[in-house]
Amino acid sequence: MVLKAFFPTCCASADSGLLVGRWVPEQTSAVVLAVVHFPFIPIQVKELLARVQQASQVGVAVLGTWCHRRQDAEESLGHFLEGLGAIFSHEPWLQLCRERGSKFWSCKATRRQAPTCPGAPGEDQVMLVFYDQRKVLLSQLHPPVALPDHQAGDAVAGAGGLAAVFDTVARSEELFRSDRFDEGPVRLSHWQSEGVEASILAELAKRASGPICLLLGGLLSLVSAASACRVFQLWPLSFIWSKLSTCEQLRHRLEQLTFVFSTQKAENPTQLMRKANVLVSVFLDVALGLALLSWLHGKDRIGHLAEALVPVADHVAEELQHLLQWLMGAPAGLKMNRALDQVLGRFFLYHLHLWISYIHLMSPFIERILWHVGLSACLGLTVSLSILSDIIALLTFHIYCFYVYGARLYCLKICGLSSLWRLFRGKKWNVLRQRVDSCSYDLDQLFIGTLLFTILLFLLPTTALYYLVFTLLRLLVVAVQGLIHVLVDLINSLPLYSLGLRLCRPYRLAAGVKFRVLEHEADRPLRLLMQLWLPPHPLLGLPVPQAFLWGAHLPLEAERGQAGLTDPGHRPARHRHTATVSPPPCRGR
Amino acid sequence: MEDEQSFSDICGGRLALQRRYYSPSCREFCISCPRLSLRSLTAVTCTVWLAAYGLFTLCENSIILSAAIFITLLGLLGYLHFVKIDQETLLIIDSLGIQMTSSYASGKESTTFIEMGKVKDVIINEGIYMQKVIYYLCILLKDPVEPHGISQVVPVFQPVGCHLA
């Protein structure tokens, strides 16, 4: 089989020396991690390799020699390098050589022992694959860290193909710690040999994250314990909490923050990405909320809002009155039943009148209430939007009541009509068998039943019209609330961190590799360049937001729901609050 | 070493196949599809603009004409970037894997790499397309759960527009 040598691009211009890396016999591939330069003492090199092997559980060894001929006539170097094969024995022994000013390399892999299968050559064909060490390390393509009680060798052997290469590079952090400014006995060349890459901010953040997570985790657990106490589970309060979308949003945020500040380390890159996305979205939310707060509290805008609120409510009530007057007349040319019309119309008008007086009663306190509610914007823009949606729901409560009355009336009428229609045809609903059976009625039963049926039938247009009008009004309100909820869900679940990574550091999101064949000459070993491959974007570069539904949450919530950890009563509650439902089908006699 | 031959696809267009032999362990096959013809482009543009002009004479609103120009430009860009494939390449590297690259007319390249450990077999599969039976090359992938099962069938070249007759 062809021997594949994975060579880091940063070492292509390094001076001559020894190749240090790992040999994977299952794929006959040699992963070169670094180059050891002259002068060195073989004992110290072996000590360094033993130390790295112990720290990283990776079988690092000297794989061969690397010869970079800068001047002509360096034949002595060639002989010297061949002699090194006797000191560090490795099977097979790799010899890579690069001429000055030439793009093409020469590679030899020799096996000292007799080949096990007859006919196999003593020298193997070599294929060079260049890889960028920094990008491979930072893209985290390697499989997740094995549990400490597993043997490292087992885990890596299970990972096939290229995963073994990535795993090797990722685990050899110990080897990459020394740079050329260190005064150590051995000089290495690798991706960090120009200086170890580190950022003070990142290190400080890592040190500080432990205590901060503990503190905030403690605070959040206190808040969750307080909110879970028995007082809030009593019937009126729990009913109100389940109806208000603000509470739902606050609970969602609390869950997210608990997840982010949990002291458990993220197990794999997906969880880390999720935590980062949640954190960035919380920051954005709070920033937008503070901007809204500063806008609201400047130039007495709250006063203006409070002053405008009561006239708007009055105006809406006036429009509703006009609508009811229109319904009580001859709406759209239809002729209504005068008596029923007047009754229903007057009933709704009285209701409206009560509502207006209630609003006028509240008007002195509105500015104070709005001011305190505006303070909630510092918790985030999503909380303010949820409060806005709740305020709309409260202000249009009379429309909701009208809808409920109209729907109940219509439902009763339809139930009565269907059962009397069955009587008209001589049939009956059998509750035991859940089907329609024939039945013989008495004459007086038939007479009264038919009479009632005709009455209900002729009153149907009036009720149906009232029901239609109020359902449309309710739909309008629900549509407005729905828009607000869509915006809230968008802010909640847009993965801004991943979007930012895709723009600034695309290699972090790499999901695979691709190969490119470099310039090739006959009789020279084949050279390939291994590059990181990003998955194609599903929607022109924007990942589709996961929430365009009512009450949608991040996948974590969905997983929890599947595991049965969330109370199933919460999800339907939100739907009930916002959706219009046609009257439940009545089955009855 | 390169080798070029010409074939025709199921729609009658000309295809060129290039075979490159890099080393005993690496080969590349490259299919070039016919370019966008000026005739079809002119025909589509003229149709769209005639329809827009007809609408304009009915409605007397010049926004229709600007909209037609906009739609033609966007449609052409979208077609070149997402639909029109210029060249498809199959690179086979012994004991590493198989890589398929499609390059579109706008320069976009989309690559798929399949590791050799996941490949079960390479077969020629038959498919029914309209009223004919066409043959296409595809790769069978191993199922990680079931050792003798097949998890996916991956056609090697894009089935639309680029078949070898």
Interface residues (C-beta under 8 A of the other chain):
Chain A: M1 V2 K4 Q27 T28 Q125 M127 V129 G160 G161 L162 G512 V513 K514 F515 V517 H520 P525 L526 L528 W533 P536
Chain B: Y22 S23 P24 S25 C26 E28 L91 I93 D94 S95 L96 G97 Q99 T101 S110 T111 F113 E115 M116 G117
